[in-house]
Amino acid sequence: MDTNNPFVALRRELHKIPELGFREFKTQQFLLDYLYSLPQDSMEIKTWKTGILVKISGRNPSKMIGYRADIDGLPIIEETGLPFKSVHSEQMHACGHDFHMSIALGLIAKFIEERINDDLLFIFQPAEEGPGGAEPMLKSEIMKEWKPDMILALHIAPEYPVGTIALREGLLFANTSELFIDLKGKGGHAAYPHNTNDMVVVACTLVSQLQSIISRNIDPLDSAVVTIGKITGGTVQNIIAEKARLEGTIRTLSPESMKKVKSRIQALVKGIEVGYECEASIDYGSMYHQVYNETALTKEFMEFARSNTDINVVECREAMTGEDFGYMLEEIPGFMFWLGVDSEYGLHHARLNPNEAAIEKAIELIAAYLRYKG
Ligand SMILES: CC(=O)N[C@@H](CCC[C@H](N)C(=O)O)C(=O)O
């Protein structure tokens, strides 16, 4: 890889300092340091919590075009062994937000030199992985003043080769809701189970029951997912657990199915309380609106990329991933697309290693489109 490419170098620096949602302090400072090192004549910079908004004034603007990059990392211990691996032992850019940011920096550097007619707004958004930065950022005073007329964003896609993008009109990403279930019963001595209500047994039973929602309550043609990613409970091997906690996420292709899944979870949890004489509480954490690509702009972008660039444009299926960029697309016409980065390991994996050649490809593609649109 061309390590002389300044945006690859910036990506590597950002990769070293992943931070969780709304705690992206070093990331924000790193981005600001770079942004303030650029000529300032056409650029205005504002911060919002740990995020940043950068407006580049056009020569003769009739609209403002937005590009959004998310900036947070994940609580994953990196296992890539890369020389520029995370210096934060328990956090990693395992969802490509380091790519998303460096691509935005590349576009900013380009368009402060080569100004187009329209205004450009670059949004460095915190907390995409949770609890969600897009919705409150959109409601902020800054974004009331600087509200783009159209907006785009990308997400890295390990399964596609470099030089390929994938998208579709309409639904691209699912509706999501986090899921936290706390169980409380009666603990005790491991040798006297009859005197207790074992929350480890209850948690295991509930995890199995939750799987029946997808197989028996949701129309097979209307996909949904319930994933429990974490179970905690108990203290040591010979004490029956008084408490257990399930942490997971729900994904559905329609808002109606989300309601259905939640009502079934509530019923099953109630059944568990009665059946196992314990207390249970459900917290849905943060929820993300589906990512819905506006038809005309998506079509136009796909046609543009096919006719004017060497990018391979794939019309893909919808995915069960979630993205709070969906809130921005609910209010501002635009689209999101997958950017091929060809990694053997997928998103949210400790060995995700996207091909950095995709950074320059993305900068060239988006720059060409912004020149055409603006
Ligand atoms: C693109 C991507 O991987 N996004 C995340 C968004 C997570 C939202 C929330 N924390 C949840 O788990 O529901 C994803 O996991 O799809």
PDBQT file of the ligand as one rigid body, heavy atoms in Angstrom, charges set to zero:
ROOT
HETATM    1  C1  LIG A 401     -22.893  -0.671  10.359  1.00  0.00    +0.000 C 
HETATM    2  C2  LIG A 401     -23.027  -1.264  11.707  1.00  0.00    +0.000 C 
HETATM    3  O1  LIG A 401     -22.415  -2.292  11.974  1.00  0.00    +0.000 OA
HETATM    4  N1  LIG A 401     -23.809  -0.626  12.581  1.00  0.00    +0.000 N 
HETATM    5  C3  LIG A 401     -24.109  -1.148  13.879  1.00  0.00    +0.000 C 
HETATM    6  C4  LIG A 401     -25.088  -0.223  14.581  1.00  0.00    +0.000 C 
HETATM    7  C5  LIG A 401     -25.409  -0.666  15.988  1.00  0.00    +0.000 C 
HETATM    8  C6  LIG A 401     -26.625  -0.035  16.574  1.00  0.00    +0.000 C 
HETATM    9  C7  LIG A 401     -26.934  -0.478  17.989  1.00  0.00    +0.000 C 
HETATM   10  N2  LIG A 401     -25.818  -0.410  18.885  1.00  0.00    +0.000 N 
HETATM   11  C8  LIG A 401     -27.506  -1.898  17.985  1.00  0.00    +0.000 C 
HETATM   12  O2  LIG A 401     -26.771  -2.849  18.257  1.00  0.00    +0.000 OA
HETATM   13  O3  LIG A 401     -28.711  -2.063  17.756  1.00  0.00    +0.000 OA
HETATM   14  C9  LIG A 401     -24.713  -2.540  13.766  1.00  0.00    +0.000 C 
HETATM   15  O4  LIG A 401     -24.491  -3.348  14.690  1.00  0.00    +0.000 OA
HETATM   16  O5  LIG A 401     -25.398  -2.862  12.778  1.00  0.00    +0.000 OA
ENDROOT
TORSDOF 0
